[in-house]
Amino acid sequence: MSIEHGVMRELEHALQERDRALDLSKRHLLLAERIIDCSPEGIMITDPEGIIQSVNPAFVRLTGFESEEVIGKSPSILSSGRHDEQFYRDMWSKIHRDGYWQGEIWNRRKNCEIYPELLTITAIHDENGELTHYASLFSDISSLKENEERIKHLAYYDPLTALPNRRLFHDRLSMAIAHAHRSSSRLAVMFIDLDRFKLINDSLGHKVGDELLKEVSKRLTQTVREDDTVARMGGDEFVFILSEIDDEEDAVASAHRVIEAITMPIVIDGNELVVTCSIGISVYPTDGESNELLLQNADTAMYRSKDLGRNSYQLYSPTMNARSLEHLVMESGLRSGLENGEFEVFYQPLVDAESQQVKGAEALLRWHHKEMGMIAPSDFIPLAEDTGLIIPIGEWVLRSACQQLKRWSALGLSEFKLAVNISVRQFQTLGFIDVAKKIIEEEGVDPASLAFEITESMLMDDVIDSIKRLTAIREMGVTISLDDFGTGYSSLAYLKRFPINTLKIDRMFINDISSERNEGAIVAALISLAHSMDLNVVAEGVEQKCQLEYLRSEGCDTIQGYYFGQPVTADDFEQQFLQ
């Protein structure tokens, strides 16, 4: 009896263990089913022959097909027709070799709409290693693709005028030169600069200036042939590529059409404006056989046109001086300006979007020329870059900003951040990191209170080296802000690799935010993109309350612009914003 009793107890225990295992298995299975049913990703299970066995609710929502419409059928019911046989052969070859495949694919919904997916296919095997199923997980990435296309458009087109930008211009000029070389034909580069545009901007405001640039862009586009290119290089500078011209007279005729079109009165906000332009022309192959030389010589001819009275054109000649008289005066002044104390750092407030409290400032260089008066940074910074004088000037700005930051820190300011612009030449100089670190240490400021503003275009010349330099800056404790974001475009893949803290949205996108729906959509996309990468967002050029309210509604972190304050001297900044 005792033996039988022991056997019964063991049997009873074994049955209990079995029941517990079955119960646990059922609960795991139920949990897995709930996870599949609740997953936001579409899930499709097929047998080894590729026949659909089951789908989850997200599959139904994303494709529009009910489960009974697809179960027992091939996944080819979703095929968009966009991929060739080789695409699928490569995909299945990887699945058979590695057990999975992941990538982007275009599929078709029930309503025939074609859409992009991020798809993962995994081979499922049993405990004996036998293939039992394939599991496909996918998500609709239409919104991501739309944002990528929108950002990609910003890479090659000027957001204000919709004309090709500098990058696209160089791409097209390279292609035009290659074609001209093969066909032994000629082409012309025509550099156009609006005369005294700065006066219009300063007297009537940036809004009128931008509207003027838009109208000028339309008129320029109407003066050229369909195969020619009109690009905006920045500011009030435009460039033409005139392909397959017979001789210089064709370019001259085009210059006459441009001058005639631009000088016709333009009415903006009740102001009748008459604008003139100066044009320089270089011809391939006579005046150069490379992008750089053709553009440089057209620019030289344009400055010669300005020297001779403006509102005219000049064909490039080797005898022309490489710089206009104005540039020569400025270059000479730059060399002595630092020693003579003609430079000064102004400060513009950075304001928290929610609290609307000043949280920092951007240091901005100003030049009081002893003869020419106040010179705009856009006029002398490029010249300083070209001559290399930006190196000592940039070091002086950083040291001056650190000294001012130390004085303000002594007032008891907490978490106050000072942003300093770093030029291309500075950033690419071999000893820049060491020099910056030395200045910060000598002036005794907290590196965490500093931010270096770097334009995205300067990072793309040598991505690997840029990442190393940015990493070194971060290791110093200084944060990094990507300035003028959207105007130069670094691909999303590279952008994720750059160790940056902040994106600054260029004022061009902010300007028409109240009246242009597309501008608002672009700004919203940029803010969303930045926040998805855990980056702070600064919007610059904010001048109106409606712009501020829109940016706050979209979650922008920091505001900069005339709405809160113009760049002012250190003393005025302290009186206006720190007391």
C-alpha positions in Angstrom: 0.0 0.0 0.0 2.8 2.4 0.9 4.4 1.9 -2.5 1.1 2.4 -4.4 0.5 5.5 -2.3 3.9 6.9 -3.2 3.3 6.3 -6.9 0.0 8.0 -6.7 1.5 11.1 -5.0 4.2 11.3 -7.6 1.6 11.0 -10.3 -0.6 13.6 -8.7 2.5 15.9 -8.4 3.4 15.3 -12.0 -0.2 16.2 -13.1 -0.1 19.3 -11.0 3.2 20.4 -12.6 1.7 19.7 -16.0 -1.3 21.7 -15.3 0.8 24.6 -14.0 3.0 24.5 -17.1 -0.1 24.4 -19.4 -1.6 27.3 -17.5 1.6 29.3 -17.8 1.9 28.4 -21.4 -1.7 29.6 -22.0 -1.0 32.9 -20.2 2.1 33.4 -22.2 0.2 32.7 -25.4 -2.6 35.0 -24.4 -0.1 37.7 -23.6 1.6 37.3 -27.0 -1.7 37.5 -28.7 -2.6 40.7 -26.9 0.8 42.2 -27.7 0.3 41.3 -31.4 -3.3 42.7 -31.4 -2.2 45.9 -29.7 0.9 46.5 -31.7 0.9 49.7 -33.8 3.0 47.9 -36.4 1.3 45.7 -39.0 2.1 42.0 -38.5 1.6 39.3 -41.1 2.4 35.6 -40.5 2.8 33.2 -43.5 3.6 29.5 -43.8 6.9 28.4 -45.4 5.4 28.6 -48.9 4.5 32.3 -48.3 0.7 31.8 -47.9 -0.8 34.3 -45.3 -1.9 32.5 -42.1 -2.9 35.5 -39.9 -2.7 39.3 -39.6 -3.2 41.7 -36.7 -5.6 44.7 -36.4 -2.8 47.1 -37.3 -2.3 45.3 -40.7 -6.0 45.9 -41.4 -5.8 49.5 -40.4 -2.6 50.2 -42.5 -3.5 48.2 -45.6 -7.3 48.5 -45.7 -7.6 44.8 -46.3 -9.8 42.8 -43.9 -8.2 39.6 -42.5 -10.6 37.3 -44.4 -9.6 39.1 -47.7 -5.9 38.1 -47.3 -5.7 34.9 -45.3 -4.9 32.0 -47.6 -3.5 34.3 -50.2 0.1 35.4 -51.3 1.5 38.7 -49.9 1.9 39.7 -53.5 -1.6 41.1 -53.1 0.2 44.1 -51.5 2.7 44.5 -54.3 3.1 48.1 -55.6 4.8 47.1 -58.8 7.7 49.6 -58.1 10.3 46.9 -57.4 11.8 44.6 -60.0 12.4 40.8 -59.7 16.1 41.4 -58.7 14.9 43.4 -55.7 12.9 40.4 -54.4 15.6 37.9 -55.3 18.1 39.9 -53.2 15.6 40.2 -50.3 14.9 36.4 -50.2 18.5 35.6 -50.6 19.3 37.5 -47.4 16.4 35.9 -45.6 17.6 32.4 -46.5 21.2 33.3 -45.6 20.7 35.3 -42.5 17.2 34.5 -41.3 15.9 38.0 -41.7 15.6 41.1 -43.9 14.9 44.7 -43.0 14.5 47.7 -45.3 12.2 50.2 -47.0 9.7 48.9 -49.5 6.8 50.4 -51.4 3.5 48.5 -51.0 -0.1 49.0 -52.1 -3.2 49.5 -49.9 -6.6 48.1 -50.8 -7.6 51.5 -52.3 -4.6 51.2 -54.6 -2.7 53.9 -52.8 1.1 53.3 -53.0 2.9 54.0 -49.7 6.4 53.4 -48.2 6.9 50.9 -45.4 9.8 50.0 -43.1 9.5 46.2 -43.3 11.2 43.4 -41.3 10.8 39.8 -42.4 12.0 37.1 -40.0 12.2 33.3 -40.5 10.7 31.3 -37.6 12.1 27.8 -36.9 10.9 25.1 -34.4 13.0 23.4 -31.8 14.3 21.0 -34.4 15.5 23.8 -36.6 12.7 23.3 -39.2 11.2 26.4 -40.9 7.6 26.8 -39.8 6.7 30.4 -40.6 7.7 33.8 -41.8 6.8 36.8 -39.6 6.6 40.3 -41.3 6.4 43.5 -39.2 5.9 46.8 -41.0 5.1 50.4 -40.3 3.9 53.2 -42.6 6.7 55.8 -43.0 4.8 58.1 -45.3 5.1 61.1 -42.9 8.8 60.5 -42.4 9.3 60.3 -46.2 7.3 63.6 -46.7 9.5 65.3 -44.1 12.6 63.9 -45.7 11.5 65.2 -49.1 10.7 68.6 -47.6 14.1 68.8 -45.9 15.8 67.5 -49.0 14.2 70.3 -51.0 15.8 72.7 -48.6 19.1 71.3 -49.5 19.0 72.5 -53.1 16.5 75.3 -53.2 16.4 78.7 -51.6 13.4 78.8 -49.2 12.6 82.4 -49.8 12.6 82.5 -53.6 12.3 78.8 -54.5 15.3 79.3 -56.9 18.2 76.8 -56.9 20.6 77.6 -54.1 24.4 77.6 -54.1 24.8 73.9 -53.9 22.5 73.1 -56.8 24.1 75.9 -58.8 27.5 74.3 -58.5 26.0 70.9 -59.4 24.4 72.3 -62.5 27.5 74.3 -63.5 29.7 71.2 -63.2 27.3 69.4 -65.6 27.2 72.4 -68.0 31.0 72.6 -68.1 31.3 68.9 -68.7 28.7 69.1 -71.6 30.4 72.2 -73.0 33.8 70.3 -72.9 32.4 67.3 -74.8 30.6 69.3 -77.4 33.2 72.1 -77.8 30.6 74.7 -77.0 30.6 77.8 -74.8 28.6 78.9 -71.8 28.5 82.0 -69.7 28.2 82.6 -65.9 26.5 85.9 -65.1 26.8 87.3 -61.5 24.1 89.7 -60.5 24.1 91.9 -57.4 21.3 94.4 -56.6 22.6 97.9 -56.1 22.1 99.4 -52.6 19.7 96.7 -51.5 21.0 97.1 -47.9 19.5 100.7 -47.9 16.1 99.2 -48.8 16.4 96.6 -46.1 17.5 99.1 -43.4 15.0 101.8 -44.3 11.8 99.7 -45.1 12.5 96.5 -43.1 13.4 92.9 -43.9 9.8 92.1 -44.9 9.8 94.6 -47.7 13.3 93.4 -48.6 12.2 89.8 -48.8 9.2 90.7 -51.0 11.5 92.6 -53.3 13.8 89.6 -53.6 10.8 87.4 -54.5 9.7 89.7 -57.2 13.2 90.1 -58.6 13.5 86.3 -58.7 10.3 86.0 -60.8 11.6 88.6 -63.2 15.0 87.0 -63.5 13.4 83.6 -64.3 11.3 85.2 -67.1 14.4 86.5 -68.8 16.2 83.2 -69.5 15.7 80.2 -71.6 14.1 77.0 -70.2 17.5 75.2 -70.2 19.3 78.0 -68.4 19.7 78.2 -64.6 18.9 81.1 -62.3 20.2 80.6 -58.7 20.2 82.7 -55.5 23.6 82.6 -53.9 22.5 84.4 -50.8 21.5 87.9 -49.8 20.9 90.0 -52.9 23.2 88.0 -55.2 22.0 85.9 -58.1 23.8 83.9 -60.7 22.9 82.7 -64.2 24.2 79.7 -66.1 23.7 80.4 -69.8 24.3 77.2 -71.7 25.4 76.7 -75.3 25.8 80.3 -76.3 27.3 81.2 -79.7 29.4 84.1 -78.4 29.7 86.8 -75.8 27.0 88.8 -77.5 24.4 86.2 -76.4 25.4 86.8 -72.8 25.4 90.6 -73.3 21.9 90.4 -74.7 20.8 88.4 -71.7 22.3 91.1 -69.4 20.4 93.8 -71.2 17.1 91.8 -70.6 17.9 91.4 -66.9 18.7 95.1 -66.4 15.5 96.1 -68.3 13.4 93.7 -66.3 14.8 94.6 -62.9 14.7 98.4 -63.3 10.9 98.4 -63.9 9.2 99.9 -60.8 8.1 97.4 -58.1 5.3 98.3 -55.7 5.4 96.7 -52.2 3.1 97.7 -49.3 2.5 101.1 -51.1 6.1 101.7 -51.7 7.2 102.2 -55.3 10.7 100.9 -55.6 13.1 101.3 -58.5 16.0 98.8 -58.2 19.1 98.6 -60.3 21.7 95.9 -60.5 25.4 95.4 -61.4 26.3 92.4 -63.6 29.6 90.6 -64.2 30.0 88.0 -67.0 32.6 85.3 -67.5 32.7 82.9 -70.5 33.8 79.2 -70.7 36.5 78.3 -71.7 38.0 81.8 -72.3 37.7 83.0 -68.7 38.0 79.7 -66.9 37.4 76.0 -67.1 36.3 75.3 -63.5 33.3 76.3 -61.3 35.5 78.3 -59.0 37.3 80.3 -61.7 34.2 81.1 -63.7 32.3 82.3 -60.6 35.3 84.2 -59.3 35.8 86.0 -62.6 32.1 86.8 -63.0 32.2 88.2 -59.4 35.3 90.3 -60.3 33.6 91.7 -63.3 30.5 92.5 -61.3 32.5 94.6 -58.8 34.1 96.3 -61.7 30.6 97.2 -62.9 29.8 98.7 -59.5 33.0 100.7 -59.6 32.0 102.2 -62.9 28.7 103.5 -61.8 26.3 100.5 -61.2 23.2 99.6 -63.2 25.4 98.1 -65.9 27.3 94.9 -66.9 31.0 94.1 -67.5 32.6 91.3 -69.4 35.5 89.8 -67.4 39.0 90.8 -68.5 42.3 89.5 -67.1 43.3 93.1 -66.6 40.6 93.7 -64.0 41.6 94.0 -60.4 40.5 91.0 -58.4 38.7 93.3 -55.9 36.7 96.4 -56.1 38.0 99.6 -54.5 35.6 99.2 -51.6 36.9 95.7 -50.9 40.5 97.0 -51.0 39.7 99.7 -48.5 37.9 97.2 -46.2 40.8 94.7 -46.4 43.3 97.4 -45.4 41.0 98.5 -42.6 40.5 94.9 -41.4 44.2 94.6 -40.8 44.4 97.7 -38.6 40.9 97.6 -37.2 41.7 95.1 -34.5 44.7 97.0 -33.3 42.8 100.3 -33.4 39.9 99.0 -31.3 37.3 99.5 -34.1 35.6 96.2 -33.4 32.9 95.7 -30.7 30.8 92.8 -29.6 27.0 93.4 -29.5 24.6 91.1 -27.7 21.1 89.9 -28.7 18.9 88.2 -26.1 17.9 84.5 -26.3 14.4 84.2 -24.7 12.7 81.1 -23.2 9.6 80.6 -25.4 7.3 79.6 -22.5 8.4 81.9 -19.7 9.6 84.7 -22.0 12.5 85.3 -19.7 16.0 86.0 -21.0 18.0 82.9 -20.7 21.1 83.9 -22.7 22.5 86.0 -25.5 24.3 85.7 -28.8 27.6 87.6 -29.3 27.6 89.4 -32.6 30.6 91.3 -34.1 30.3 94.9 -35.2 32.9 97.1 -37.0 33.0 100.9 -36.6 35.3 101.8 -39.5 37.0 105.1 -39.0 36.1 106.3 -42.5 33.2 104.1 -43.8 31.3 104.1 -40.5 29.4 101.1 -39.3 30.0 98.2 -41.7 27.5 95.3 -41.8 29.0 91.8 -40.9 27.7 90.4 -44.2 30.0 92.9 -45.9 33.2 92.3 -44.0 33.0 88.7 -42.6 33.4 87.0 -46.0 36.4 89.2 -46.8 37.9 88.4 -43.4 37.4 84.7 -44.2 39.1 85.1 -47.6 42.1 86.9 -46.2 42.5 84.7 -43.1 42.0 87.7 -40.8 39.0 86.0 -39.4 41.4 83.8 -37.2 42.7 86.7 -35.0 39.3 88.5 -35.2 37.5 85.3 -34.1 39.9 84.7 -31.2 39.3 88.3 -30.1 35.5 87.9 -30.2 35.7 84.7 -28.1 38.0 86.3 -25.5 35.8 89.4 -25.3 32.7 87.3 -25.0 34.2 85.2 -22.2 35.3 88.4 -20.4 31.8 89.8 -20.6 30.3 86.4 -19.5 32.5 86.4 -16.4 31.3 90.0 -15.5 27.7 88.9 -15.9 28.2 85.7 -13.9 29.5 87.9 -11.1 26.0 89.5 -11.0 24.6 86.1 -9.9 23.1 85.0 -13.1 22.4 81.2 -13.1 22.1 79.1 -16.2 22.8 82.0 -18.5 24.2 80.8 -21.8 26.3 82.9 -24.2 26.5 81.8 -27.9 29.5 82.7 -30.0 29.7 82.2 -33.7 32.6 80.2 -35.1 33.7 80.8 -38.7 34.6 78.2 -41.3 38.3 79.2 -41.2 38.4 79.1 -37.4 36.7 75.7 -37.2 39.0 74.2 -39.8 42.2 75.6 -38.3 44.4 72.9 -36.9 44.9 74.6 -33.5 41.4 76.0 -33.0 40.3 73.6 -30.2 43.5 74.2 -28.2 43.2 78.0 -28.6 39.5 78.0 -27.6 40.3 75.9 -24.6 43.1 78.1 -23.5 41.0 81.3 -23.8 38.2 79.8 -21.7 40.6 78.7 -19.0 42.5 82.0 -19.0 39.3 84.0 -18.6 38.0 81.6 -15.9 34.5 81.0 -17.3 32.4 77.8 -17.0 32.5 76.1 -20.4 28.9 74.9 -19.8 27.9 78.6 -20.0 29.2 78.8 -23.6 27.7 77.6 -26.9 29.6 77.6 -30.2 27.4 78.3 -33.2 28.5 76.5 -36.3 26.7 76.6 -39.7 25.7 73.2 -41.1 27.4 73.7 -44.5 30.9 74.0 -43.0 30.5 70.5 -41.5 30.0 68.7 -44.8 33.4 69.4 -46.4 35.0 66.6 -44.2 32.3 64.8 -42.2 34.7 62.6 -40.3 37.0 65.5 -39.3 34.0 67.6 -38.4 32.7 64.9 -36.0 36.1 64.7 -34.3 36.2 68.5 -33.8 32.7 68.7 -32.6 33.3 65.8 -30.2 36.4 67.7 -28.9 34.3 70.8 -28.3 31.7 68.8 -26.4 34.4 67.2 -24.3 35.5 70.7 -23.3 32.1 71.2 -21.8 30.9 73.7 -24.5 27.6 73.0 -26.1 27.1 73.2 -29.9 24.4 74.9 -31.9 23.9 74.2 -35.6 23.2 77.7 -37.1 21.0 78.6 -40.1 19.5 75.1 -40.1 17.7 74.2 -43.4 19.7 76.6 -45.6 22.7 74.3 -46.2 21.3 70.9 -45.4 23.3 68.1 -44.0 21.6 64.7 -44.7 19.6 63.2 -41.9 22.0 60.3 -41.7 24.9 62.7 -41.0 22.9 65.0 -38.8 22.3 62.2 -36.4 26.1 61.6 -36.2 27.0 65.2 -35.3 27.3 65.6 -31.5 25.2 68.8 -31.4 22.8 70.2 -28.8 20.7 72.7 -30.6 19.3 73.5 -34.0 18.7 77.2 -35.0 16.0 77.6 -37.6 17.0 80.3 -40.1 15.0 83.5 -40.1 13.9 82.9 -43.7 11.6 80.2 -42.5 10.2 82.4 -39.7 9.6 85.5 -41.8 6.4 84.6 -43.5 5.1 82.2 -40.9 2.0 84.3 -40.4 1.0 84.5 -44.0 2.5 81.5 -45.7 1.1 78.1 -44.8 4.0 76.2 -46.4 6.5 78.2 -44.2 4.6 77.2 -41.1 4.6 73.5 -42.2 8.3 73.6 -42.8 9.0 75.2 -39.4 6.8 72.6 -37.6 8.6 69.8 -39.4 12.0 71.1 -38.4 10.9 71.5 -34.8 9.5 68.0 -34.8 12.7 66.6 -36.4 14.9 68.3 -33.8 12.9 67.2 -30.8 12.8 63.6 -32.2 16.6 63.7 -31.9 16.5 65.2 -28.4 17.8 68.6 -29.6 16.8 72.1 -28.4 15.3 74.5 -31.0 16.1 78.2 -31.4 14.0 80.2 -33.8 15.8 83.4 -35.0 14.4 86.4 -36.8 11.2 86.5 -34.7 9.7 89.9 -35.1 5.9 89.5 -34.7 3.6 88.3 -31.9 1.9 85.9 -34.2 5.2 84.3 -35.1 6.0 83.9 -31.4 2.6 82.3 -30.7 2.9 79.9 -33.5 6.4 78.8 -32.4 5.2 78.3 -28.9 2.3 76.2 -30.1 4.7 74.0 -32.0 7.0 73.5 -28.9 9.9 75.7 -30.0 12.3 76.1 -27.0 14.0 79.5 -27.5 13.2 82.7 -29.3 15.6 85.2 -30.8 14.7 88.3 -32.8 13.7 91.9 -32.8 10.4 91.1 -31.1 12.3 90.8 -27.9 15.3 92.9 -28.7 17.9 94.0 -31.2 21.7 93.4 -30.8 23.0 96.1 -28.4 26.2 96.9 -26.6 27.1 95.0 -23.4 26.1 98.0 -21.2 22.8 98.4 -22.9 22.1 94.7 -22.8 22.8 94.7 -19.0 20.4 97.7 -18.5 17.6 96.4 -20.7 17.6 92.7 -19.9 19.6 91.9 -16.7 18.4 94.4 -14.2 
